[in-house]
Amino acid sequence: METFFIRAIQLILSLSILVVLHELGHFGFARLFKVRVDKFYMFFNPNFSLLRAKKINGKWDVKFFAANVPANERPKLDADGDTMLDNKKKPVLEQIPLDELPEGDWRKYPETTEWGIGWLPLGGYCKIAGMVDESMDVAQMSAEPQEWEYRARSVWQRLPIIIGGVLVNFILAMVIFAGVLFTWGEETLPLQNAKYGLQFSSILLENGFKNGDNIVSIDGQAVKERSEIVQKLLIDGKQKVSVSRANKVVEISLPADLSQKVLAAQQTDFVSIRFPFVIEEVSPGSPAEKATLQAGDSIVGINGKALFIFQDIASVLDSSRNNLVEIDYVRNGELLVSKAQLSETGKLGVAVKPIFNFIETEKVEYGFFAAIPAGVKLGWGTLISYVKQLKLVFTKEGSKQLGGFGSIGKMFPKTWDWQIFWSMTALLSVILAFMNFLPIPALDGGYVLFLLYEIITGRKPNDKFLEYAQSAGMMFLFALLIYANGNDVFKAIFK
């Protein structure tokens, strides 16, 4: 449960930073072109807000845990005083004149922005006056355009207002990447230093790999890091692999549908680097403690079979759940033997020394000015890699792996680590920028699509058409959100 909350806090904090800055991108360009922004909210606020504030006559009016300000609209009456109906028999709405609103009513002061914090931490929004958006403010859009509204601006001013959020998110990603490189540098583990070889998933083992192999090249190109293996084999679809095995080079040919097989098998540990099993810490009350194992012990065998690699030992333990196992280990140069009763998890209850204790890494330090171009390069490379990965989503197996907030949360570490947190935030910023730029109504890319239509044809799309497109886009996005999060729930319950 503690792990869940740590990940949840990281996820909410990361998304809050990204959403607020994304919306500030829209806000900044809107105010630059003197367009009013009705509301700016972190998190959504159905029915009520945790906090809302508005500057009225030079003074801030702040309310906590308050019901939302009602929409500034009322049914429109005909000459006989009867409610006017549209062709769907629904009341026609009109905006309430400001002079009819009581003093102190926030709706009386539309020239200032209402700032707030909602209670539903799933995003945020920036409501720009005169714009067809998720608020579906029909009354405002049915009135004549006003000089302070988005729709009264030229297409060349509306365009930067729309792309401002995406622009901020992508720049933010490069800034964060540069900050991470400047603060922590870049540490990599070259495959040539992987002296114990690589560990492969069952799919790769079925296709000719053997644990302990080391990959030399893929399609004739040298491979330096583990991440390149994943990129080239799963995303780029490369099929010819050269591996070093017992001082010989072996050629392996992979099937064209490898990525689909890996997705279908849901194997997250595609390729890992092998390293020895040396205990760093023993958990109180664990099978390891009862077996008198200590920090610094090196496990070298299980049930009489010589094993010293972490992955091999973990695999044997997993297959020995609820059983008594004999453990050979070395302590201070002496070979000792103990027996441990495993639980249903198949775990000893120890933390092992990390891989960097056994395999030499390469670390590059960046000065302030060197970190900037390196951050830009890393941000751009991340975007390209993400775009390439999207093709997997549009496959049968890829669509099954689509995840929501639960899947994103699991990408964060179980314990708080600022380096990983900021690296993950930069990655999510790239994803948010790209996804928002997709040409789907209700997303920024959808607005850009309509603006491009206006630039090319010289005609602005009809407001009613935009309303229908907005509704359709929102329905699609909600369906996608439900599907993705439903996948998470299904996996949590049945897998």
C-alpha positions as CSV (number, residue, x, y, z in Angstrom):
1,M,0.0,0.0,0.0
2,E,2.9,2.3,0.8
3,T,4.3,1.7,-2.7
4,F,0.9,2.6,-4.2
5,F,0.8,5.9,-2.4
6,I,4.4,6.8,-3.3
7,R,3.7,6.2,-7.0
8,A,0.3,7.9,-6.9
9,I,1.8,11.1,-5.4
10,Q,4.6,11.1,-8.0
11,L,2.0,10.6,-10.8
12,I,-0.3,13.4,-9.5
13,L,2.6,15.8,-8.9
14,S,4.1,15.1,-12.3
15,L,0.8,15.5,-14.2
16,S,-0.1,18.6,-12.2
17,I,3.2,20.3,-13.3
18,L,2.7,19.3,-16.9
19,V,-1.0,20.2,-17.1
20,V,-0.6,23.6,-15.4
21,L,2.3,24.6,-17.6
22,H,0.5,23.3,-20.7
23,E,-2.6,25.5,-19.9
24,L,-0.3,28.4,-19.1
25,G,0.9,28.1,-22.7
26,H,-2.6,28.7,-23.9
27,F,-3.2,31.4,-21.2
28,G,0.0,33.3,-22.1
29,F,-0.7,33.6,-25.8
30,A,-4.4,34.5,-25.1
31,R,-3.4,37.4,-22.9
32,L,-0.7,38.4,-25.3
33,F,-3.4,39.0,-27.9
34,K,-5.7,40.6,-25.3
35,V,-8.2,37.7,-25.3
36,R,-10.0,37.1,-22.0
37,V,-9.5,33.9,-20.1
38,D,-12.6,33.1,-18.1
39,K,-11.2,30.3,-15.9
40,F,-7.9,28.7,-15.2
41,Y,-8.1,25.5,-13.1
42,M,-5.6,22.9,-11.8
43,F,-7.6,19.7,-11.6
44,F,-11.3,19.4,-12.7
45,N,-14.0,20.8,-10.5
46,P,-17.4,19.2,-11.0
47,N,-20.0,21.0,-8.9
48,F,-17.5,22.5,-6.4
49,S,-13.9,23.6,-6.0
50,L,-11.3,23.2,-3.3
51,L,-10.3,26.8,-3.9
52,R,-11.3,29.5,-6.3
53,A,-10.1,33.1,-6.5
54,K,-10.9,36.2,-8.6
55,K,-9.6,39.7,-8.5
56,I,-12.6,42.1,-8.2
57,N,-12.1,45.9,-8.2
58,G,-8.4,45.5,-7.5
59,K,-8.9,43.1,-4.5
60,W,-8.7,39.3,-4.4
61,D,-11.9,37.4,-3.4
62,V,-10.9,33.9,-2.3
63,K,-13.3,31.0,-1.4
64,F,-12.4,27.6,-0.1
65,F,-14.5,24.4,-0.6
66,A,-17.1,26.5,-2.5
67,A,-19.8,25.6,-5.0
68,N,-18.9,26.6,-8.5
69,V,-20.1,29.9,-10.0
70,P,-23.2,29.2,-12.1
71,A,-23.0,29.7,-15.8
72,N,-24.0,33.2,-16.9
73,E,-27.0,32.2,-18.9
74,R,-30.8,31.9,-18.7
75,P,-33.7,30.8,-20.9
76,K,-34.5,33.3,-23.6
77,L,-38.1,34.6,-23.7
78,D,-40.2,35.6,-26.7
79,A,-42.4,38.7,-27.0
80,D,-45.2,36.9,-25.0
81,G,-42.8,36.0,-22.1
82,D,-42.7,32.4,-23.0
83,T,-39.5,30.3,-23.1
84,M,-38.1,30.0,-26.6
85,L,-37.3,26.5,-27.8
86,D,-35.0,25.3,-30.5
87,N,-35.8,22.6,-33.1
88,K,-35.0,19.9,-30.6
89,K,-37.6,21.4,-28.2
90,K,-34.8,22.5,-25.8
91,P,-34.8,26.0,-24.2
92,V,-32.8,28.6,-26.1
93,L,-30.2,30.2,-23.8
94,E,-28.9,33.7,-23.6
95,Q,-26.3,35.5,-21.5
96,I,-27.5,37.5,-18.6
97,P,-26.8,41.2,-19.0
98,L,-24.1,42.2,-16.5
99,D,-26.1,45.1,-15.1
100,E,-28.8,42.6,-14.0
101,L,-26.4,40.7,-11.9
102,P,-26.1,41.6,-8.1
103,E,-23.0,43.3,-6.8
104,G,-20.4,40.8,-5.7
105,D,-21.5,38.2,-8.2
106,W,-18.4,36.9,-9.9
107,R,-20.1,36.8,-13.2
108,K,-20.4,40.6,-13.1
109,Y,-16.6,40.9,-13.6
110,P,-15.8,38.8,-16.7
111,E,-12.7,40.9,-17.5
112,T,-10.7,39.1,-14.8
113,T,-9.8,35.4,-14.7
114,E,-11.2,33.0,-12.1
115,W,-8.3,30.9,-10.8
116,G,-9.0,27.6,-8.9
117,I,-8.0,24.2,-7.8
118,G,-10.5,21.4,-8.4
119,W,-11.0,18.2,-6.5
120,L,-10.6,15.7,-9.3
121,P,-6.9,15.3,-10.0
122,L,-7.2,14.2,-13.6
123,G,-5.9,17.2,-15.4
124,G,-6.9,20.9,-15.6
125,Y,-8.2,23.5,-18.1
126,C,-8.0,27.0,-19.3
127,K,-11.4,28.4,-20.5
128,I,-10.8,31.0,-23.2
129,A,-13.6,33.5,-24.0
130,G,-15.3,32.9,-27.3
131,M,-13.9,29.5,-28.0
132,V,-15.8,26.2,-28.6
133,D,-14.2,24.0,-25.9
134,E,-15.1,21.3,-23.4
135,S,-17.3,23.7,-21.5
136,M,-19.8,23.8,-24.5
137,D,-20.8,27.3,-23.5
138,V,-23.7,27.6,-26.1
139,A,-25.1,30.9,-24.8
140,Q,-21.8,32.7,-25.2
141,M,-21.2,31.3,-28.7
142,S,-24.7,32.2,-29.9
143,A,-24.1,35.9,-29.1
144,E,-22.3,38.2,-31.5
145,P,-18.5,38.0,-31.2
146,Q,-16.9,40.5,-28.9
147,E,-13.6,42.3,-29.3
148,W,-12.1,40.4,-26.3
149,E,-13.0,36.9,-27.6
150,Y,-10.9,34.3,-29.2
151,R,-13.2,34.1,-32.3
152,A,-12.7,37.8,-32.9
153,R,-9.0,37.4,-33.5
154,S,-7.3,36.7,-36.8
155,V,-6.3,33.1,-37.6
156,W,-2.7,34.0,-37.2
157,Q,-3.4,35.0,-33.6
158,R,-5.7,32.1,-32.8
159,L,-3.0,29.6,-34.1
160,P,-0.4,30.4,-31.4
161,I,-3.1,30.5,-28.7
162,I,-3.9,26.9,-29.7
163,I,-0.4,25.5,-30.1
164,G,0.9,27.4,-27.0
165,G,0.3,24.4,-24.7
166,V,2.0,21.9,-26.9
167,L,4.9,24.3,-27.5
168,V,5.4,24.8,-23.7
169,N,5.3,21.0,-23.0
170,F,7.9,20.2,-25.6
171,I,10.2,23.1,-24.5
172,L,9.6,22.0,-20.9
173,A,10.7,18.4,-21.7
174,M,14.0,19.7,-23.2
175,V,14.6,22.0,-20.2
176,I,14.0,19.2,-17.7
177,F,16.2,16.8,-19.7
178,A,19.0,19.5,-19.7
179,G,18.5,20.0,-15.9
180,V,18.7,16.2,-15.3
181,L,21.9,15.9,-17.3
182,F,23.4,19.0,-15.6
183,T,22.6,17.7,-12.1
184,W,23.2,14.0,-12.4
185,G,25.0,13.5,-15.6
186,E,24.4,10.6,-17.9
187,E,25.4,7.1,-16.7
188,T,25.3,4.2,-19.1
189,L,26.3,0.5,-19.0
190,P,28.0,-0.4,-22.3
191,L,27.2,-3.9,-23.5
192,Q,30.9,-4.6,-24.0
193,N,31.3,-4.4,-20.2
194,A,28.5,-6.9,-19.6
195,K,31.0,-9.7,-18.6
196,Y,28.3,-12.1,-17.5
197,G,26.2,-11.7,-20.7
198,L,22.6,-10.9,-21.2
199,Q,19.4,-12.5,-19.9
200,F,16.6,-13.0,-22.5
201,S,12.8,-13.4,-22.3
202,S,11.3,-16.7,-23.1
203,I,10.3,-15.4,-26.6
204,L,13.9,-14.6,-27.5
205,L,15.1,-17.9,-26.1
206,E,12.6,-19.7,-28.3
207,N,14.1,-17.9,-31.3
208,G,17.7,-18.9,-30.8
209,F,19.1,-16.8,-28.0
210,K,20.8,-18.3,-25.0
211,N,21.2,-16.7,-21.6
212,G,24.8,-15.5,-21.3
213,D,24.9,-14.4,-25.0
214,N,26.0,-10.8,-25.6
215,I,24.6,-8.9,-28.6
216,V,27.3,-7.6,-30.9
217,S,25.3,-6.1,-33.8
218,I,21.8,-5.8,-35.2
219,D,21.4,-5.7,-39.0
220,G,25.2,-5.1,-39.2
221,Q,25.1,-2.1,-36.9
222,A,27.0,-2.2,-33.6
223,V,24.9,-2.0,-30.4
224,K,26.3,-0.1,-27.5
225,E,23.5,-0.1,-24.9
226,R,20.5,-2.3,-23.8
227,S,18.0,0.4,-24.8
228,E,19.2,0.1,-28.4
229,I,18.3,-3.6,-28.4
230,V,14.7,-2.8,-27.5
231,Q,14.5,0.0,-30.0
232,K,15.9,-1.9,-32.9
233,L,14.2,-5.2,-32.4
234,L,10.7,-4.3,-31.1
235,I,10.2,-0.8,-32.6
236,D,12.3,-0.7,-35.7
237,G,11.6,-4.4,-36.5
238,K,15.2,-5.4,-37.2
239,Q,15.6,-9.2,-37.7
240,K,19.3,-10.0,-38.1
241,V,21.3,-10.3,-34.9
242,S,24.9,-11.2,-34.2
243,V,25.7,-12.5,-30.7
244,S,28.9,-13.5,-29.0
245,R,28.6,-17.0,-27.5
246,A,31.6,-18.9,-26.0
247,N,34.0,-16.8,-28.0
248,K,32.2,-17.4,-31.2
249,V,29.9,-15.1,-33.2
250,V,26.5,-16.7,-33.9
251,E,23.9,-15.3,-36.3
252,I,20.3,-15.3,-35.3
253,S,17.3,-14.5,-37.6
254,L,14.1,-13.3,-35.9
255,P,10.5,-13.5,-37.2
256,A,8.8,-10.4,-38.6
257,D,6.1,-10.6,-35.9
258,L,8.4,-10.7,-32.9
259,S,7.0,-7.5,-31.4
260,Q,3.5,-9.0,-31.6
261,K,4.6,-12.2,-29.9
262,V,6.3,-10.2,-27.1
263,L,3.2,-8.0,-26.6
264,A,1.0,-11.1,-26.5
265,A,3.2,-12.7,-23.9
266,Q,3.2,-9.4,-21.9
267,Q,6.9,-9.9,-21.1
268,T,8.2,-6.7,-19.7
269,D,11.8,-7.9,-19.1
270,F,12.7,-8.3,-22.7
271,V,16.5,-8.2,-22.2
272,S,18.4,-7.6,-19.0
273,I,22.1,-7.6,-18.0
274,R,23.2,-10.6,-15.9
275,F,25.0,-10.0,-12.6
276,P,25.9,-12.0,-9.4
277,F,23.5,-12.5,-6.5
278,V,25.1,-10.7,-3.5
279,I,22.9,-9.8,-0.6
280,E,22.8,-6.1,0.4
281,E,20.1,-6.3,3.1
282,V,18.0,-8.9,4.7
283,S,14.3,-8.2,5.7
284,P,13.3,-9.0,9.3
285,G,11.3,-12.2,9.6
286,S,12.1,-13.2,6.0
287,P,13.0,-16.7,4.9
288,A,16.6,-15.4,4.4
289,E,16.8,-14.2,8.0
290,K,15.5,-17.5,9.3
291,A,18.2,-19.3,7.2
292,T,20.8,-17.0,8.9
293,L,21.8,-15.3,5.6
294,Q,23.5,-11.9,6.1
295,A,24.4,-8.8,4.1
296,G,27.5,-9.5,2.0
297,D,26.7,-13.2,1.4
298,S,27.1,-14.4,-2.2
299,I,24.7,-17.1,-3.2
300,V,26.5,-19.7,-5.4
301,G,24.1,-22.6,-5.5
302,I,20.5,-23.8,-5.0
303,N,19.6,-27.4,-4.2
304,G,23.1,-28.6,-5.1
305,K,23.1,-26.9,-8.5
306,A,25.9,-24.3,-9.0
307,L,24.3,-20.9,-9.7
308,F,25.6,-17.5,-9.0
309,I,23.7,-15.2,-11.4
310,F,20.8,-13.2,-9.9
311,Q,18.4,-13.9,-12.7
312,D,19.0,-17.7,-12.7
313,I,18.6,-17.9,-8.9
314,A,15.5,-15.8,-8.9
315,S,14.0,-18.1,-11.6
316,V,14.8,-21.3,-9.5
317,L,13.3,-19.7,-6.4
318,D,10.2,-18.7,-8.2
319,S,9.7,-22.3,-9.3
320,S,10.2,-23.5,-5.8
321,R,7.4,-21.6,-4.1
322,N,6.2,-23.1,-0.7
323,N,9.2,-25.5,-0.7
324,L,12.3,-25.9,1.4
325,V,15.4,-25.1,-0.6
326,E,19.1,-25.6,0.2
327,I,21.2,-22.6,-0.4
328,D,25.0,-22.6,-1.0
329,Y,26.6,-19.2,-0.2
330,V,30.0,-17.7,0.3
331,R,30.8,-15.6,3.4
332,N,34.2,-14.2,4.0
333,G,35.7,-16.7,1.6
334,E,34.1,-19.7,3.3
335,L,31.5,-21.9,1.5
336,L,28.4,-22.4,3.8
337,V,25.0,-24.1,3.4
338,S,21.6,-23.2,4.8
339,K,18.0,-24.2,4.2
340,A,15.2,-21.7,3.7
341,Q,11.5,-22.3,3.7
342,L,10.0,-20.2,0.8
343,S,6.6,-18.7,1.0
344,E,4.0,-18.6,-1.8
345,T,5.9,-15.6,-3.4
346,G,9.1,-17.6,-3.9
347,K,11.2,-14.8,-2.5
348,L,14.0,-14.9,0.0
349,G,13.2,-11.5,1.4
350,V,16.5,-9.8,0.5
351,A,17.7,-6.7,-1.3
352,V,20.6,-7.5,-3.7
353,K,23.5,-5.3,-4.5
354,P,22.8,-3.4,-7.7
355,I,24.3,-4.2,-11.0
356,F,26.7,-1.2,-10.9
357,N,28.6,-2.9,-8.1
358,F,29.8,-5.6,-10.5
359,I,29.9,-4.0,-14.0
360,E,31.7,-0.9,-14.9
361,T,29.6,2.0,-16.2
362,E,30.4,5.0,-18.3
363,K,29.4,8.4,-16.9
364,V,29.4,11.7,-18.8
365,E,29.2,14.9,-16.7
366,Y,27.7,18.0,-18.3
367,G,28.4,21.6,-17.6
368,F,25.6,24.2,-17.7
369,F,26.1,25.2,-21.4
370,A,26.8,21.7,-22.6
371,A,23.7,20.3,-20.9
372,I,21.4,22.6,-23.0
373,P,22.1,21.1,-26.5
374,A,22.3,17.6,-24.9
375,G,18.9,18.2,-23.4
376,V,17.5,19.3,-26.7
377,K,18.9,16.3,-28.4
378,L,17.6,13.9,-25.8
379,G,14.1,15.5,-26.0
380,W,14.0,15.3,-29.8
381,G,15.2,11.7,-29.7
382,T,12.6,10.8,-27.1
383,L,9.9,12.3,-29.4
384,I,11.1,10.3,-32.4
385,S,11.2,7.1,-30.4
386,Y,7.7,7.6,-29.0
387,V,6.2,8.3,-32.5
388,K,7.8,5.1,-33.8
389,Q,6.3,3.2,-30.8
390,L,2.8,4.4,-31.7
391,K,2.6,2.0,-34.6
392,L,2.5,-0.9,-32.1
393,V,-0.7,0.6,-30.6
394,F,-2.5,0.1,-33.8
395,T,-2.0,-3.6,-33.8
396,K,-4.2,-6.3,-32.3
397,E,-1.8,-7.1,-29.4
398,G,-0.7,-3.5,-29.0
399,S,-4.2,-2.3,-28.4
400,K,-4.6,-4.8,-25.6
401,Q,-1.6,-3.3,-23.8
402,L,-3.1,0.2,-23.8
403,G,-3.1,1.4,-20.2
404,G,-4.4,4.4,-18.2
405,F,-3.3,6.1,-15.1
406,G,-2.5,2.8,-13.4
407,S,0.0,1.9,-16.1
408,I,1.6,5.4,-16.1
409,G,1.9,5.3,-12.3
410,K,3.8,2.0,-12.4
411,M,6.4,3.7,-14.6
412,F,7.5,5.7,-11.5
413,P,9.8,4.0,-8.9
414,K,8.6,2.3,-5.7
415,T,10.7,4.7,-3.7
416,W,11.1,8.4,-4.2
417,D,14.0,9.2,-6.6
418,W,14.2,12.8,-7.9
419,Q,16.4,11.9,-10.9
420,I,13.8,9.3,-12.0
421,F,10.9,11.5,-11.2
422,W,12.2,14.4,-13.3
423,S,13.2,12.0,-16.2
424,M,9.7,10.5,-16.1
425,T,8.1,14.0,-16.0
426,A,10.2,15.0,-19.1
427,L,9.1,11.8,-20.9
428,L,5.4,12.5,-20.0
429,S,5.8,16.0,-21.2
430,V,6.9,14.8,-24.6
431,I,4.0,12.3,-24.7
432,L,1.5,15.0,-23.6
433,A,2.8,17.4,-26.3
434,F,2.5,14.8,-29.1
435,M,-0.8,13.4,-28.1
436,N,-2.4,16.9,-27.8
437,F,-1.1,17.6,-31.3
438,L,-3.1,14.7,-32.9
439,P,-5.7,16.0,-35.3
440,I,-8.7,14.9,-33.1
441,P,-11.5,17.4,-32.3
442,A,-11.3,18.4,-28.5
443,L,-7.5,18.1,-28.7
444,D,-5.2,21.0,-29.7
445,G,-4.4,19.3,-32.9
446,G,-8.1,19.2,-33.8
447,Y,-8.3,23.0,-33.5
448,V,-5.1,23.4,-35.6
449,L,-6.7,21.2,-38.3
450,F,-9.7,23.6,-38.5
451,L,-7.4,26.6,-38.5
452,L,-5.5,25.2,-41.4
453,Y,-8.7,24.6,-43.2
454,E,-9.5,28.3,-42.6
455,I,-6.1,29.4,-43.9
456,I,-6.4,27.3,-47.0
457,T,-10.0,28.1,-47.9
458,G,-10.3,31.5,-46.4
459,R,-13.6,30.4,-44.7
460,K,-14.0,29.8,-41.0
461,P,-15.8,26.5,-40.0
462,N,-19.4,27.0,-38.8
463,D,-19.7,27.3,-35.0
464,K,-22.4,24.7,-34.9
465,F,-20.1,22.3,-36.9
466,L,-17.3,23.0,-34.3
467,E,-19.7,22.2,-31.5
468,Y,-20.6,18.9,-33.1
469,A,-17.0,18.1,-33.8
470,Q,-16.1,19.0,-30.2
471,S,-18.8,16.7,-28.8
472,A,-17.7,13.8,-31.1
473,G,-14.0,14.3,-30.2
474,M,-14.8,14.4,-26.4
475,M,-16.9,11.2,-26.8
476,F,-14.0,9.5,-28.5
477,L,-11.5,10.6,-25.9
478,F,-13.8,9.5,-23.0
479,A,-14.2,6.1,-24.7
480,L,-10.5,5.8,-25.1
481,L,-10.0,6.9,-21.5
482,I,-12.5,4.3,-20.2
483,Y,-10.9,1.6,-22.4
484,A,-7.4,2.3,-21.3
485,N,-8.2,2.5,-17.6
486,G,-10.5,-0.5,-18.0
487,N,-7.5,-2.5,-19.3
488,D,-5.7,-1.6,-16.1
489,V,-8.6,-2.7,-13.9
490,F,-8.9,-6.0,-15.9
491,K,-5.2,-6.7,-15.5
492,A,-5.2,-5.9,-11.8
493,I,-8.2,-8.3,-11.2
494,F,-7.6,-11.2,-13.6
495,K,-3.8,-11.2,-14.2
